């Protein structure tokens, strides 16, 4: 069943289904009416000779230059080809698909004045798997994502390169192969296509989706470490969380108790200690704060994926075309900077838990560096180095991009959001965080195995949820008896975190929030 768009009620989950699951997309009937109505209004204004920014004027600093009706087609085409000032590696296809979907959804609201046939052509490209190549660097996040969105429009008019069936080919060739006719842009259409926040939002929604799953993985990693280090579960009691009142904290504590329910290793009371270190005891507070932050981002993104963000905005019923600032990416820039800090904290505390597993002074009697042959073998010693390296690198990426602004367009656009940089660096933070949590999970599994090897515990003492995780891990990675090429082993853990297979194995046994 196709996802219907109307510019009003697209969900984050639907975006993911389209950009990763390749679901088809259609324009809702009521949206078609709204688009046609707005276009008819634009045509009337053109006939009347009205002075409208981007329609009968130039752009940015050239907004005071009047454009004749005969020049409007050239104006729109030149806008696209001149604005493709991008550099770097291309975005992954799921980011491009999300941007195409979000742009079509915004245009379907009926406030942009674009032709229905132009939107439909972009949807035809999306549904056929024709994805414009969009280099990652070059957007200020106001006036929206001009440079990257221009690459989408470039493909739409049959120019530039696209990814099609796994190959990079000329856009026109891919369109011919699918029987799609390139668009000849009409008045207002170039500006409607490249003026908006859809690229930063496309990146951000993908990072957000993975980060929400990573929250559960982080709770699972904590539970596995608690199994290996004989954690105290009383700190997760609901009464502790209730008297503070933060929702994320409550959910995290519930997840931890669910994951550890039935464990004979992690229990309410431990005879050898009164309380755990912060990296175990305070996880409801730490992960919970990140969970609340991501909920804020989810709410902001849910609004933005249904937002009209081009300029000017057309209001046919009110007989108005208003030049405003909805293209400004500040709402997303702040949200994505917040998001990357929330993700970073999952990695920060994970590295500390990994250190406790590996360090013989902190590991509750586990063999030093998680090897039975310390000295001749280094075990997990350098795995902690790698985790520390990526945690430190994230601190560089966590610098808030939204506080930087360099004026553009002859100082007409004198404050910009840098929101696309916020989204791109959030993606880099996410990648590092996934790797760091992979290291902790690998170390925790090794610690659980070693408890049995030294006769202190048994695999049968694990909770059902952590046992499911451990069994899945052992179906892919054996315990490490002697030193191995650690890169190869840790790569297995990274894959099971990133493809959610480890989480899926656990959620066959319990339900996590």
Buried (B, 14 or more C-beta within 10 A) or exposed (E): EEBBBBBEEBEBEBBBBBBBEEBEBBBBEBBBEBBEBBBEBBBEBBEEEEEBBBBBBBBBEEBEEEBEEEEBBEBBBBBBBEBBEBEEEBBBBBBBBBBBBBBBBBBBBBBBBBBBEBBBBBBBBBBBBBBBBBBBBBBBBBBBBBBBBBBBBBBBBBBBBBBBEEEEBBBBBBBEEBEBEBBEBBBBBBBBBBBBBBBBBBBBBBBBBBBBBBBBBBBBBBBBBBBBBBBBBBBBEEEBBEEEEBEBBBBBBBBBBBBBBEBEBBBEEBEEEEEBBEBBBBBBBBBBBBBBBBBBBBEBBBEBBBBBBBBBBBBBEEEEBBEEEBBBBBBBBBBBBBBBBBBBBBBBBBBBBBBBBBBEEBBBEBBBBBBBEBEEBBBBBEBBEBBBBBBEBBEEBBEBBBEBBEEBBEEEBEEBBBBBBBBBBBBBBBBBBBBBBBBBBBBBBBBBBBBBBEEBBEBEBBBBBBBBBBEBBBEEBEBBEEEEEBEEBBBBBBBBBBEBEBBEBBBEBBEBE
